[in-house]
Amino acid sequence: MKEFDKYYYYHKSVQSPDADVEFFDKTFRELRGREAVTLKEDFCGTFSISCEWSKLNENKQACGVDLDLEPIEYGKEKYLSQLNDNQKSRVRVIHGNVMSPENPSADIVSASNFSYFIFKTRAELKDYFAKAYNSVNSDGMFIVDCFGGTDTTNPVEEETEHEEGFSYFWDQDSFDPVSNFAQFYIHFQREGEAKREKVFSYDWRMWSIPEIKDLMLEVGFKDVSIYWEGTDEDGEGDGVFRAVKEGEDCESWISYIVGLK
Ligand SMILES: C[S@@+](CC[C@H](N)C(=O)[O-])C[C@H]1O[C@@H](n2cnc3c(N)ncnc32)[C@H](O)[C@@H]1O
């Protein structure tokens, strides 16, 4: 039996860096009327988005920033190593804090997989957004994802079976309506094996779109747009995001929030 590789199962279950970079690139072109060259991937973890960015074309340069050496080393071994020399030369990773003013600026600054939900107070989130604002080039954009819906406030554990022979569990463990603090876990179970509990754990505050939008405007972004994911025939997310003025009240939704400098 193969050794259990938590980042492999995480990638299969929740990441789609190819779709992310395609969306970033297209949205930037539509909103800015030029090609985005540089990307700074805050909270980059295994920096799979940065690696995908470098594959788009030979202009692209990416820089990931993360505090944790473990996912960074994994990304170097599994993703960076798959790139050709030219692509590799355009990807950088900083083992450091997203709050550092020394991090480079970029056309696009991104914070994916809801990583900024670790900020529990408005002041902390505003501070991060202000730092992100300072690191966005003068005609650049800041992009974060957000999720919500009734499934994020009701304790629920959702199992997704993968053809490859494992199940992914998204566990909404607790939610406090007074603070909006929520605890989530990811569990995995490979066929024929015991369930591996709490492989990833998230102690978050659930931020709403209007709160995020207000904070982005307060730190100086001139305009903020919301991109909402469409649904397929089965009512599941179809991975296609469109700019909207109104959302849809569903059990579970994902959106991107884009701030323009
Ligand atoms: C939810 S994970 C997401 C990782 C990656 N974006 C992904 O999609 O897989 C959050 C990441 O943020 C990192 N992190 C938390 N606080 C940070 C900070 N202040 N500066 C840099 N990285 C931070 C953690 O080490 C962790 O890798």
PDBQT file of the ligand as one rigid body, heavy atoms in Angstrom, charges set to zero:
ROOT
HETATM    1  C1  LIG A 301      -5.726  26.972   3.991  1.00  0.00    +0.000 C 
HETATM    2  S1  LIG A 301      -3.983  26.829   3.606  1.00  0.00    +0.000 S 
HETATM    3  C2  LIG A 301      -4.106  27.187   1.895  1.00  0.00    +0.000 C 
HETATM    4  C3  LIG A 301      -2.867  26.910   1.104  1.00  0.00    +0.000 C 
HETATM    5  C4  LIG A 301      -2.993  27.110  -0.391  1.00  0.00    +0.000 C 
HETATM    6  N1  LIG A 301      -3.420  28.446  -0.749  1.00  0.00    +0.000 N 
HETATM    7  C5  LIG A 301      -3.939  26.099  -0.968  1.00  0.00    +0.000 C 
HETATM    8  O1  LIG A 301      -4.860  26.431  -1.653  1.00  0.00    +0.000 OA
HETATM    9  O2  LIG A 301      -3.728  24.929  -0.754  1.00  0.00    +0.000 OA
HETATM   10  C6  LIG A 301      -3.379  28.296   4.378  1.00  0.00    +0.000 C 
HETATM   11  C7  LIG A 301      -1.888  28.538   4.281  1.00  0.00    +0.000 C 
HETATM   12  O3  LIG A 301      -1.607  29.831   4.797  1.00  0.00    +0.000 OA
HETATM   13  C8  LIG A 301      -0.354  29.804   5.451  1.00  0.00    +0.000 C 
HETATM   14  N2  LIG A 301      -0.293  30.995   6.338  1.00  0.00    +0.000 N 
HETATM   15  C9  LIG A 301      -1.047  31.266   7.420  1.00  0.00    +0.000 A 
HETATM   16  N3  LIG A 301      -0.740  32.500   7.898  1.00  0.00    +0.000 NA
HETATM   17  C10 LIG A 301       0.223  33.017   7.095  1.00  0.00    +0.000 A 
HETATM   18  C11 LIG A 301       0.932  34.241   7.056  1.00  0.00    +0.000 A 
HETATM   19  N4  LIG A 301       0.695  35.216   7.953  1.00  0.00    +0.000 N 
HETATM   20  N5  LIG A 301       1.855  34.437   6.085  1.00  0.00    +0.000 NA
HETATM   21  C12 LIG A 301       2.100  33.473   5.164  1.00  0.00    +0.000 A 
HETATM   22  N6  LIG A 301       1.430  32.286   5.134  1.00  0.00    +0.000 NA
HETATM   23  C13 LIG A 301       0.521  32.057   6.088  1.00  0.00    +0.000 A 
HETATM   24  C14 LIG A 301      -0.316  28.459   6.124  1.00  0.00    +0.000 C 
HETATM   25  O4  LIG A 301       1.009  28.066   6.404  1.00  0.00    +0.000 OA
HETATM   26  C15 LIG A 301      -1.011  27.580   5.087  1.00  0.00    +0.000 C 
HETATM   27  O5  LIG A 301      -0.075  26.980   4.214  1.00  0.00    +0.000 OA
ENDROOT
TORSDOF 0
